[in-house]
Amino acid sequence: MSHHFQKAGIFSREITEKTVQKWRMVQFAAILPLLLSVVLLIRFKGSILGTIVFFLILIVGILLPQIYRDLIQSHLILREEIQAMKGKEAPKDS
């Protein structure tokens, strides 16, 4: 059943620390457009279009990558815990 879930969504490829770093870099790259939109908001005295652009960049560039990064980190931690539990299982005497 776990194979079914891994074929869909963000878990379609192997999840590693490199994936976490990728989402961190997406967030970092979104900071510059976010700051630019803030400057434009100040320059044009809070236009509606500027506000929409600001929140779109905030949601797509900062919040969604954070959610994905947290999800991937929890997946990695769970996988490590499961491996540790499997390693601690004592062989049963027959």
N, CA, C and O atoms as a GROMACS GRO file, in nm:
protein
  376
    1MET      N    1   0.082  -0.119   0.000
    1MET     CA    2   0.000   0.000   0.000
    1MET      C    3   0.087   0.126   0.000
    1MET      O    4   0.048   0.227  -0.059
    2SER      N    5   0.202   0.121   0.065
    2SER     CA    6   0.288   0.239   0.069
    2SER      C    7   0.342   0.272  -0.069
    2SER      O    8   0.372   0.388  -0.097
    3HIS      N    9   0.354   0.172  -0.156
    3HIS     CA   10   0.401   0.199  -0.291
    3HIS      C   11   0.300   0.282  -0.368
    3HIS      O   12   0.338   0.362  -0.454
    4HIS      N   13   0.172   0.262  -0.339
    4HIS     CA   14   0.067   0.339  -0.406
    4HIS      C   15   0.080   0.488  -0.374
    4HIS      O   16   0.066   0.571  -0.463
    5PHE      N   17   0.108   0.521  -0.249
    5PHE     CA   18   0.120   0.661  -0.210
    5PHE      C   19   0.246   0.724  -0.264
    5PHE      O   20   0.248   0.844  -0.294
    6GLN      N   21   0.352   0.647  -0.279
    6GLN     CA   22   0.478   0.703  -0.327
    6GLN      C   23   0.475   0.733  -0.476
    6GLN      O   24   0.558   0.810  -0.524
    7LYS      N   25   0.382   0.675  -0.549
    7LYS     CA   26   0.374   0.700  -0.692
    7LYS      C   27   0.303   0.831  -0.724
    7LYS      O   28   0.314   0.882  -0.836
    8ALA      N   29   0.231   0.886  -0.629
    8ALA     CA   30   0.151   1.006  -0.654
    8ALA      C   31   0.210   1.126  -0.581
    8ALA      O   32   0.269   1.113  -0.474
    9GLY      N   33   0.193   1.243  -0.641
    9GLY     CA   34   0.227   1.368  -0.573
    9GLY      C   35   0.376   1.394  -0.562
    9GLY      O   36   0.454   1.356  -0.649
   10ILE      N   37   0.414   1.461  -0.454
   10ILE     CA   38   0.553   1.502  -0.436
   10ILE      C   39   0.642   1.385  -0.401
   10ILE      O   40   0.764   1.399  -0.404
   11PHE      N   41   0.584   1.270  -0.367
   11PHE     CA   42   0.664   1.154  -0.331
   11PHE      C   43   0.685   1.062  -0.451
   11PHE      O   44   0.714   0.944  -0.432
   12SER      N   45   0.672   1.114  -0.573
   12SER     CA   46   0.689   1.030  -0.691
   12SER      C   47   0.835   0.995  -0.714
   12SER      O   48   0.865   0.895  -0.780
   13ARG      N   49   0.928   1.075  -0.661
   13ARG     CA   50   1.072   1.047  -0.672
   13ARG      C   51   1.128   1.019  -0.534
   13ARG      O   52   1.060   1.036  -0.433
   14GLU      N   53   1.252   0.977  -0.531
   14GLU     CA   54   1.319   0.950  -0.405
   14GLU      C   55   1.332   1.080  -0.324
   14GLU      O   56   1.375   1.182  -0.377
   15ILE      N   57   1.296   1.074  -0.198
   15ILE     CA   58   1.302   1.190  -0.110
   15ILE      C   59   1.434   1.185  -0.034
   15ILE      O   60   1.464   1.086   0.034
   16THR      N   61   1.512   1.292  -0.045
   16THR     CA   62   1.640   1.301   0.025
   16THR      C   63   1.655   1.441   0.084
   16THR      O   64   1.567   1.526   0.070
   17GLU      N   65   1.766   1.462   0.150
   17GLU     CA   66   1.797   1.596   0.203
   17GLU      C   67   1.814   1.696   0.090
   17GLU      O   68   1.792   1.816   0.109
   18LYS      N   69   1.853   1.649  -0.027
   18LYS     CA   70   1.868   1.738  -0.142
   18LYS      C   71   1.733   1.800  -0.180
   18LYS      O   72   1.727   1.915  -0.224
   19THR      N   73   1.626   1.724  -0.164
   19THR     CA   74   1.492   1.776  -0.191
   19THR      C   75   1.457   1.889  -0.095
   19THR      O   76   1.398   1.989  -0.135
   20VAL      N   77   1.494   1.873   0.032
   20VAL     CA   78   1.471   1.978   0.132
   20VAL      C   79   1.548   2.103   0.094
   20VAL      O   80   1.496   2.214   0.104
   21GLN      N   81   1.673   2.085   0.051
   21GLN     CA   82   1.756   2.199   0.010
   21GLN      C   83   1.697   2.270  -0.111
   21GLN      O   84   1.705   2.393  -0.121
   22LYS      N   85   1.637   2.194  -0.203
   22LYS     CA   86   1.576   2.254  -0.322
   22LYS      C   87   1.463   2.348  -0.282
   22LYS      O   88   1.453   2.459  -0.335
   23TRP      N   89   1.378   2.305  -0.189
   23TRP     CA   90   1.267   2.389  -0.147
   23TRP      C   91   1.316   2.510  -0.070
   23TRP      O   92   1.256   2.618  -0.077
   24ARG      N   93   1.426   2.495   0.005
   24ARG     CA   94   1.484   2.609   0.076
   24ARG      C   95   1.536   2.713  -0.024
   24ARG      O   96   1.522   2.833  -0.001
   25MET      N   97   1.596   2.666  -0.133
   25MET     CA   98   1.647   2.757  -0.235
   25MET      C   99   1.533   2.829  -0.308
   25MET      O  100   1.547   2.945  -0.346
   26VAL      N  101   1.421   2.761  -0.328
   26VAL     CA  102   1.304   2.825  -0.389
   26VAL      C  103   1.257   2.940  -0.301
   26VAL      O  104   1.225   3.048  -0.350
   27GLN      N  105   1.254   2.917  -0.171
   27GLN     CA  106   1.215   3.022  -0.078
   27GLN      C  107   1.314   3.139  -0.083
   27GLN      O  108   1.274   3.255  -0.086
   28PHE      N  109   1.440   3.106  -0.084
   28PHE     CA  110   1.542   3.210  -0.087
   28PHE      C  111   1.533   3.292  -0.216
   28PHE      O  112   1.549   3.414  -0.213
   29ALA      N  113   1.507   3.225  -0.328
   29ALA     CA  114   1.496   3.295  -0.456
   29ALA      C  115   1.371   3.383  -0.461
   29ALA      O  116   1.367   3.479  -0.538
   30ALA      N  117   1.269   3.352  -0.383
   30ALA     CA  118   1.146   3.430  -0.384
   30ALA      C  119   1.156   3.558  -0.302
   30ALA      O  120   1.068   3.643  -0.310
   31ILE      N  121   1.259   3.571  -0.224
   31ILE     CA  122   1.273   3.691  -0.140
   31ILE      C  123   1.293   3.817  -0.223
   31ILE      O  124   1.233   3.920  -0.193
   32LEU      N  125   1.375   3.810  -0.328
   32LEU     CA  126   1.401   3.928  -0.410
   32LEU      C  127   1.274   3.981  -0.478
   32LEU      O  128   1.246   4.100  -0.469
   33PRO      N  129   1.194   3.896  -0.547
   33PRO     CA  130   1.069   3.949  -0.603
   33PRO      C  131   0.973   4.000  -0.496
   33PRO      O  132   0.898   4.095  -0.520
   34LEU      N  133   0.975   3.938  -0.378
   34LEU     CA  134   0.889   3.985  -0.270
   34LEU      C  135   0.931   4.124  -0.225
   34LEU      O  136   0.846   4.211  -0.205
   35LEU      N  137   1.060   4.146  -0.210
   35LEU     CA  138   1.109   4.279  -0.172
   35LEU      C  139   1.080   4.382  -0.281
   35LEU      O  140   1.046   4.496  -0.252
   36LEU      N  141   1.095   4.341  -0.407
   36LEU     CA  142   1.064   4.431  -0.518
   36LEU      C  143   0.916   4.470  -0.517
   36LEU      O  144   0.883   4.586  -0.542
   37SER      N  145   0.828   4.376  -0.487
   37SER     CA  146   0.686   4.410  -0.482
   37SER      C  147   0.656   4.504  -0.367
   37SER      O  148   0.568   4.590  -0.379
   38VAL      N  149   0.728   4.490  -0.255
   38VAL     CA  150   0.709   4.582  -0.142
   38VAL      C  151   0.753   4.722  -0.181
   38VAL      O  152   0.685   4.820  -0.149
   39VAL      N  153   0.867   4.732  -0.249
   39VAL     CA  154   0.915   4.863  -0.294
   39VAL      C  155   0.815   4.926  -0.390
   39VAL      O  156   0.787   5.046  -0.381
   40LEU      N  157   0.761   4.846  -0.481
   40LEU     CA  158   0.662   4.900  -0.575
   40LEU      C  159   0.532   4.938  -0.505
   40LEU      O  160   0.467   5.035  -0.544
   41LEU      N  161   0.495   4.863  -0.401
   41LEU     CA  162   0.377   4.902  -0.323
   41LEU      C  163   0.397   5.037  -0.257
   41LEU      O  164   0.307   5.121  -0.257
   42ILE      N  165   0.515   5.057  -0.202
   42ILE     CA  166   0.545   5.186  -0.138
   42ILE      C  167   0.548   5.297  -0.243
   42ILE      O  168   0.496   5.406  -0.220
   43ARG      N  169   0.610   5.269  -0.356
   43ARG     CA  170   0.626   5.370  -0.461
   43ARG      C  171   0.491   5.413  -0.518
   43ARG      O  172   0.467   5.532  -0.538
   44PHE      N  173   0.402   5.316  -0.542
   44PHE     CA  174   0.273   5.348  -0.602
   44PHE      C  175   0.161   5.358  -0.500
   44PHE      O  176   0.044   5.347  -0.534
   45LYS      N  177   0.197   5.377  -0.376
   45LYS     CA  178   0.103   5.404  -0.266
   45LYS      C  179  -0.005   5.298  -0.251
   45LYS      O  180  -0.124   5.329  -0.242
   46GLY      N  181   0.037   5.171  -0.250
   46GLY     CA  182  -0.054   5.061  -0.219
   46GLY      C  183  -0.157   5.032  -0.325
   46GLY      O  184  -0.276   5.022  -0.293
   47SER      N  185  -0.117   5.018  -0.449
   47SER     CA  186  -0.212   4.985  -0.554
   47SER      C  187  -0.268   4.844  -0.535
   47SER      O  188  -0.203   4.758  -0.474
   48ILE      N  189  -0.386   4.821  -0.586
   48ILE     CA  190  -0.452   4.691  -0.574
   48ILE      C  191  -0.371   4.584  -0.645
   48ILE      O  192  -0.353   4.474  -0.592
   49LEU      N  193  -0.321   4.612  -0.764
   49LEU     CA  194  -0.242   4.515  -0.839
   49LEU      C  195  -0.114   4.480  -0.764
   49LEU      O  196  -0.074   4.364  -0.760
   50GLY      N  197  -0.051   4.579  -0.705
   50GLY     CA  198   0.070   4.554  -0.626
   50GLY      C  199   0.043   4.467  -0.505
   50GLY      O  200   0.125   4.381  -0.471
   51THR      N  201  -0.071   4.488  -0.441
   51THR     CA  202  -0.109   4.406  -0.327
   51THR      C  203  -0.133   4.262  -0.368
   51THR      O  204  -0.091   4.169  -0.299
   52ILE      N  205  -0.200   4.243  -0.482
   52ILE     CA  206  -0.225   4.108  -0.533
   52ILE      C  207  -0.094   4.038  -0.566
   52ILE      O  208  -0.076   3.921  -0.533
   53VAL      N  209  -0.004   4.109  -0.632
   53VAL     CA  210   0.127   4.052  -0.667
   53VAL      C  211   0.204   4.015  -0.540
   53VAL      O  212   0.265   3.908  -0.534
   54PHE      N  213   0.201   4.102  -0.441
   54PHE     CA  214   0.270   4.075  -0.315
   54PHE      C  215   0.221   3.946  -0.252
   54PHE      O  216   0.302   3.860  -0.215
   55PHE      N  217   0.090   3.931  -0.239
   55PHE     CA  218   0.036   3.812  -0.175
   55PHE      C  219   0.054   3.686  -0.260
   55PHE      O  220   0.073   3.578  -0.205
   56LEU      N  221   0.049   3.698  -0.391
   56LEU     CA  222   0.077   3.582  -0.475
   56LEU      C  223   0.221   3.535  -0.458
   56LEU      O  224   0.247   3.415  -0.445
   57ILE      N  225   0.315   3.629  -0.458
   57ILE     CA  226   0.455   3.592  -0.438
   57ILE      C  227   0.475   3.534  -0.298
   57ILE      O  228   0.549   3.438  -0.281
   58LEU      N  229   0.409   3.594  -0.200
   58LEU     CA  230   0.421   3.544  -0.064
   58LEU      C  231   0.370   3.401  -0.052
   58LEU      O  232   0.434   3.316   0.010
   59ILE      N  233   0.254   3.375  -0.111
   59ILE     CA  234   0.195   3.241  -0.100
   59ILE      C  235   0.273   3.139  -0.182
   59ILE      O  236   0.311   3.034  -0.130
   60VAL      N  237   0.297   3.170  -0.309
   60VAL     CA  238   0.361   3.073  -0.398
   60VAL      C  239   0.511   3.061  -0.372
   60VAL      O  240   0.567   2.952  -0.383
   61GLY      N  241   0.576   3.170  -0.338
   61GLY     CA  242   0.720   3.168  -0.324
   61GLY      C  243   0.770   3.137  -0.185
   61GLY      O  244   0.881   3.086  -0.169
   62ILE      N  245   0.692   3.168  -0.083
   62ILE     CA  246   0.740   3.152   0.054
   62ILE      C  247   0.660   3.045   0.130
   62ILE      O  248   0.718   2.953   0.187
   63LEU      N  249   0.528   3.056   0.132
   63LEU     CA  250   0.447   2.967   0.215
   63LEU      C  251   0.438   2.824   0.160
   63LEU      O  252   0.456   2.729   0.236
   64LEU      N  253   0.409   2.807   0.031
   64LEU     CA  254   0.399   2.672  -0.025
   64LEU      C  255   0.530   2.594  -0.016
   64LEU      O  256   0.528   2.477   0.023
   65PRO      N  257   0.644   2.654  -0.051
   65PRO     CA  258   0.768   2.580  -0.032
   65PRO      C  259   0.794   2.543   0.114
   65PRO      O  260   0.852   2.437   0.142
   66GLN      N  261   0.753   2.627   0.207
   66GLN     CA  262   0.770   2.595   0.350
   66GLN      C  263   0.685   2.475   0.387
   66GLN      O  264   0.730   2.387   0.461
   67ILE      N  265   0.564   2.470   0.337
   67ILE     CA  266   0.476   2.356   0.365
   67ILE      C  267   0.535   2.228   0.306
   67ILE      O  268   0.540   2.125   0.374
   68TYR      N  269   0.579   2.234   0.181
   68TYR     CA  270   0.640   2.117   0.118
   68TYR      C  271   0.766   2.074   0.191
   68TYR      O  272   0.790   1.955   0.211
   69ARG      N  273   0.847   2.171   0.231
   69ARG     CA  274   0.971   2.139   0.302
   69ARG      C  275   0.942   2.073   0.436
   69ARG      O  276   1.009   1.976   0.472
   70ASP      N  277   0.844   2.122   0.510
   70ASP     CA  278   0.806   2.060   0.636
   70ASP      C  279   0.752   1.919   0.615
   70ASP      O  280   0.782   1.828   0.692
   71LEU      N  281   0.672   1.901   0.510
   71LEU     CA  282   0.618   1.771   0.477
   71LEU      C  283   0.729   1.672   0.443
   71LEU      O  284   0.726   1.557   0.487
   72ILE      N  285   0.826   1.716   0.365
   72ILE     CA  286   0.937   1.630   0.326
   72ILE      C  287   1.024   1.598   0.446
   72ILE      O  288   1.068   1.484   0.462
   73GLN      N  289   1.051   1.696   0.531
   73GLN     CA  290   1.132   1.670   0.651
   73GLN      C  291   1.063   1.570   0.743
   73GLN      O  292   1.129   1.482   0.798
   74SER      N  293   0.933   1.582   0.761
   74SER     CA  294   0.862   1.486   0.846
   74SER      C  295   0.863   1.348   0.783
   74SER      O  296   0.871   1.247   0.854
   75HIS      N  297   0.856   1.341   0.650
   75HIS     CA  298   0.864   1.213   0.580
   75HIS      C  299   1.001   1.148   0.603
   75HIS      O  300   1.009   1.028   0.628
   76LEU      N  301   1.107   1.228   0.595
   76LEU     CA  302   1.241   1.175   0.617
   76LEU      C  303   1.259   1.127   0.761
   76LEU      O  304   1.319   1.022   0.785
   77ILE      N  305   1.208   1.203   0.855
   77ILE     CA  306   1.220   1.164   0.996
   77ILE      C  307   1.142   1.036   1.023
   77ILE      O  308   1.190   0.947   1.092
   78LEU      N  309   1.021   1.026   0.968
   78LEU     CA  310   0.942   0.905   0.984
   78LEU      C  311   1.012   0.785   0.923
   78LEU      O  312   1.012   0.676   0.981
   79ARG      N  313   1.071   0.803   0.806
   79ARG     CA  314   1.142   0.693   0.742
   79ARG      C  315   1.260   0.647   0.826
   79ARG      O  316   1.285   0.527   0.838
   80GLU      N  317   1.334   0.741   0.885
   80GLU     CA  318   1.446   0.706   0.973
   80GLU      C  319   1.397   0.633   1.097
   80GLU      O  320   1.459   0.536   1.140
   81GLU      N  321   1.286   0.679   1.155
   81GLU     CA  322   1.231   0.613   1.273
   81GLU      C  323   1.185   0.472   1.242
   81GLU      O  324   1.206   0.380   1.321
   82ILE      N  325   1.122   0.453   1.127
   82ILE     CA  326   1.078   0.319   1.088
   82ILE      C  327   1.198   0.227   1.068
   82ILE      O  328   1.195   0.112   1.110
   83GLN      N  329   1.304   0.278   1.004
   83GLN     CA  330   1.424   0.197   0.986
   83GLN      C  331   1.486   0.162   1.121
   83GLN      O  332   1.534   0.050   1.140
   84ALA      N  333   1.486   0.257   1.214
   84ALA     CA  334   1.541   0.230   1.347
   84ALA      C  335   1.458   0.125   1.420
   84ALA      O  336   1.514   0.040   1.489
   85MET      N  337   1.326   0.131   1.405
   85MET     CA  338   1.239   0.033   1.470
   85MET      C  339   1.259  -0.106   1.410
   85MET      O  340   1.257  -0.206   1.481
   86LYS      N  341   1.276  -0.110   1.279
   86LYS     CA  342   1.300  -0.240   1.214
   86LYS      C  343   1.433  -0.298   1.258
   86LYS      O  344   1.446  -0.420   1.271
   87GLY      N  345   1.532  -0.214   1.281
   87GLY     CA  346   1.662  -0.261   1.326
   87GLY      C  347   1.661  -0.308   1.470
   87GLY      O  348   1.742  -0.393   1.508
   88LYS      N  349   1.570  -0.255   1.552
   88LYS     CA  350   1.562  -0.291   1.693
   88LYS      C  351   1.477  -0.416   1.716
   88LYS      O  352   1.481  -0.472   1.825
   89GLU      N  353   1.401  -0.460   1.617
   89GLU     CA  354   1.315  -0.576   1.636
   89GLU      C  355   1.400  -0.699   1.668
   89GLU      O  356   1.495  -0.730   1.597
   90ALA      N  357   1.363  -0.765   1.773
   90ALA     CA  358   1.435  -0.887   1.811
   90ALA      C  359   1.380  -1.004   1.730
   90ALA      O  360   1.259  -1.011   1.708
   91PRO      N  361   1.464  -1.095   1.687
   91PRO     CA  362   1.414  -1.212   1.615
   91PRO      C  363   1.331  -1.297   1.708
   91PRO      O  364   1.367  -1.317   1.824
   92LYS      N  365   1.221  -1.348   1.656
   92LYS     CA  366   1.130  -1.431   1.737
   92LYS      C  367   1.184  -1.575   1.742
   92LYS      O  368   1.233  -1.630   1.644
   93ASP      N  369   1.171  -1.633   1.862
   93ASP     CA  370   1.212  -1.774   1.878
   93ASP      C  371   1.099  -1.863   1.834
   93ASP      O  372   0.985  -1.846   1.878
   94SER      N  373   1.128  -1.958   1.748
   94SER     CA  374   1.023  -2.050   1.700
   94SER      C  375   1.020  -2.176   1.781
   94SER      O  376   0.938  -2.264   1.755
   0.00000   0.00000   0.00000
